[in-house]
Amino acid sequence: MIGKLTGLVDSVSVSTAIIDVGGVGYEVTMGARQLGALPPVGEPVSLAIDTHMREDNVRLYGFANEHERAWFRALQTVQGVGAKVALAVLGSLTVADLANAVALQDKAHVSRAQGVGPKVAARIVAELKDKMPALAPAISVPGGAPAPVAELPEGLAARDAVSALTNLGYGHGEAAAAVSAAIRMAGNEAGAAELIRLGLKELSQ
């Protein structure tokens, strides 16, 4: 099983890239966003790989990091979602955008991905909600421990945002730290949905 490839970008097509590793070219299937983020041909690259093996075929799926790969695997646990649909979702949405859609149960945002209808999008946001904590690494707060809730600016939106993140399984401290960072970016007048979106972006970094 191949879990990682480090080599040179040999060529890029509509849905695949060839990665030259010591003179051997590996064909890697990737989403549109991942392909667009590859360095120029001839430049070094390192990809997290998910290997799918069948009797008559071996396919490598490539991602910028292990976090993207974890979402790819989690998406395929949803009924009706195979590798093609999971790749389409991640090819359209960043993991932060996808986490935000799951947290807000925003099936419309997920359904923007090619091949994802309303019913599948609804299942994705519903079934992945309980898996969010395992998919999002804890954030590190410069200079010490996460800020306690008491240090958050007063306001219902901030409290609602912290509550939403803790309901997803994040620790109270890290949720508070993420919302505090979101408020610094968006301002004290930001609504709960915006704070949740920015907070999840912080938590996914």
MOCORTA-V693836 format. One record per residue. N is the residue number from 1. RES is the residue in three letters. PHI is phi as a letter, one per 20 degrees, with the letter a starting at -180 (* if undefined). OMEGA is omega in radians with two decimals (* if undefined). BURIAL is b if it has 24 or more other ideal C-beta (glycine too) atoms within 12 Angstrom, else e. Layout:
# MOCORTA-V693836
N_RES_PHI_OMEGA_BURIAL, N_RES_PHI_OMEGA_BURIAL
This chain:
# MOCORTA-V693836
1_MET_*_3.12_e, 2_ILE_e_-3.14_b, 3_GLY_d_-3.11_e, 4_LYS_b_3.04_b, 5_LEU_c_3.06_b, 6_THR_c_-3.11_e, 7_GLY_a_-3.13_b, 8_LEU_d_3.06_b, 9_VAL_f_-3.12_b, 10_ASP_e_3.12_b, 11_SER_a_-3.14_e, 12_VAL_c_3.07_b, 13_SER_d_-3.08_e, 14_VAL_f_-3.05_e, 15_SER_c_-3.10_e, 16_THR_c_3.01_b, 17_ALA_c_3.02_b, 18_ILE_d_3.13_b, 19_ILE_d_-3.12_b, 20_ASP_e_3.12_e, 21_VAL_d_3.14_b, 22_GLY_m_3.12_e, 23_GLY_n_3.10_e, 24_VAL_d_-3.12_e, 25_GLY_e_3.11_e, 26_TYR_d_3.08_b, 27_GLU_e_-3.07_b, 28_VAL_d_3.08_b, 29_THR_e_-3.07_b, 30_MET_b_3.06_b, 31_GLY_f_-3.09_b, 32_ALA_g_-3.11_b, 33_ARG_f_3.14_b, 34_GLN_f_3.11_b, 35_LEU_f_-3.14_b, 36_GLY_f_-3.12_e, 37_ALA_e_-3.14_e, 38_LEU_f_3.04_b, 39_PRO_f_3.14_e, 40_PRO_f_3.09_e, 41_VAL_g_-3.13_e, 42_GLY_n_-3.14_e, 43_GLU_e_-3.14_e, 44_PRO_f_3.12_e, 45_VAL_b_3.05_b, 46_SER_c_-3.07_e, 47_LEU_c_2.93_b, 48_ALA_f_-3.02_b, 49_ILE_d_2.97_b, 50_ASP_d_-3.07_b, 51_THR_e_3.07_b, 52_HIS_d_-3.09_b, 53_MET_d_3.02_e, 54_ARG_c_-3.09_e, 55_GLU_g_-3.05_e, 56_ASP_d_-3.04_e, 57_ASN_a_2.99_e, 58_VAL_c_-3.11_e, 59_ARG_c_3.11_b, 60_LEU_d_3.07_b, 61_TYR_d_-3.03_b, 62_GLY_d_-3.10_b, 63_PHE_b_-3.09_b, 64_ALA_f_-3.10_b, 65_ASN_b_-3.10_b, 66_GLU_f_3.13_e, 67_HIS_f_3.07_b, 68_GLU_f_-3.14_b, 69_ARG_f_3.12_b, 70_ALA_f_3.08_b, 71_TRP_f_3.10_b, 72_PHE_g_3.14_b, 73_ARG_f_-3.12_b, 74_ALA_f_3.13_b, 75_LEU_g_-3.10_b, 76_GLN_f_3.02_b, 77_THR_e_3.13_e, 78_VAL_e_-3.14_b, 79_GLN_g_3.09_e, 80_GLY_n_-3.13_e, 81_VAL_d_3.05_b, 82_GLY_d_-3.10_e, 83_ALA_f_-3.10_b, 84_LYS_f_-3.13_b, 85_VAL_f_3.12_b, 86_ALA_g_3.13_b, 87_LEU_f_3.12_b, 88_ALA_f_3.12_b, 89_VAL_f_-3.12_b, 90_LEU_f_3.05_b, 91_GLY_f_-3.14_b, 92_SER_d_-3.05_b, 93_LEU_d_2.95_b, 94_THR_f_3.12_b, 95_VAL_f_3.10_b, 96_ALA_f_3.10_b, 97_ASP_f_-3.14_b, 98_LEU_f_3.10_b, 99_ALA_f_3.11_b, 100_ASN_f_3.13_b, 101_ALA_f_3.12_b, 102_VAL_f_-3.11_b, 103_ALA_f_-3.11_b, 104_LEU_e_-3.08_b, 105_GLN_l_-3.09_b, 106_ASP_e_-3.10_b, 107_LYS_f_3.14_b, 108_ALA_f_-3.14_e, 109_HIS_f_-3.13_b, 110_VAL_f_-3.09_b, 111_SER_f_3.07_b, 112_ARG_f_3.14_e, 113_ALA_f_-3.10_b, 114_GLN_f_3.10_e, 115_GLY_n_-3.14_e, 116_VAL_d_3.12_b, 117_GLY_e_-3.11_e, 118_PRO_g_-3.12_e, 119_LYS_f_3.12_e, 120_VAL_f_3.12_b, 121_ALA_f_3.12_b, 122_ALA_f_3.11_b, 123_ARG_f_-3.13_b, 124_ILE_f_-3.08_b, 125_VAL_f_-3.13_b, 126_ALA_f_-3.02_e, 127_GLU_f_-3.13_b, 128_LEU_e_-3.08_b, 129_LYS_g_-3.11_b, 130_ASP_f_-3.11_e, 131_LYS_e_-3.07_b, 132_MET_g_-3.08_b, 133_PRO_g_-3.13_b, 134_ALA_f_-3.09_e, 135_LEU_e_-3.08_b, 136_ALA_d_3.14_b, 137_PRO_f_3.11_e, 138_ALA_f_3.11_e, 139_ILE_e_3.05_b, 140_SER_d_-3.11_e, 141_VAL_d_-3.10_e, 142_PRO_g_2.99_e, 143_GLY_n_3.08_e, 144_GLY_q_-3.06_e, 145_ALA_f_3.08_e, 146_PRO_g_-3.11_b, 147_ALA_f_3.10_b, 148_PRO_f_-3.11_e, 149_VAL_g_-3.11_b, 150_ALA_g_-3.12_e, 151_GLU_e_3.11_e, 152_LEU_f_3.04_b, 153_PRO_g_3.13_b, 154_GLU_f_3.07_e, 155_GLY_q_-3.12_e, 156_LEU_f_-3.11_e, 157_ALA_f_3.14_b, 158_ALA_f_3.14_b, 159_ARG_f_3.12_b, 160_ASP_f_-3.13_b, 161_ALA_f_3.10_b, 162_VAL_f_3.14_b, 163_SER_f_-3.14_b, 164_ALA_f_-3.13_b, 165_LEU_f_3.11_b, 166_THR_f_3.08_b, 167_ASN_f_3.08_e, 168_LEU_e_3.07_b, 169_GLY_o_3.11_b, 170_TYR_f_3.05_b, 171_GLY_f_-3.10_e, 172_HIS_f_-3.12_b, 173_GLY_f_-3.11_b, 174_GLU_f_3.06_b, 175_ALA_f_3.12_b, 176_ALA_f_3.13_b, 177_ALA_f_-3.13_b, 178_ALA_f_3.13_b, 179_VAL_f_3.09_b, 180_SER_f_3.09_b, 181_ALA_f_3.13_b, 182_ALA_f_3.13_b, 183_ILE_f_3.10_b, 184_ARG_f_-3.14_e, 185_MET_f_-2.98_e, 186_ALA_e_-3.12_b, 187_GLY_n_-3.06_e, 188_ASN_f_-3.09_e, 189_GLU_e_-3.10_e, 190_ALA_f_3.13_b, 191_GLY_e_-3.08_e, 192_ALA_f_-3.11_b, 193_ALA_f_3.12_e, 194_GLU_f_3.13_b, 195_LEU_f_3.09_b, 196_ILE_f_-3.14_b, 197_ARG_g_-3.13_b, 198_LEU_f_3.11_b, 199_GLY_f_3.10_b, 200_LEU_f_3.09_b, 201_LYS_f_3.08_b, 202_GLU_f_-3.08_b, 203_LEU_f_-3.10_b, 204_SER_e_-3.10_b, 205_GLN_f_*_e
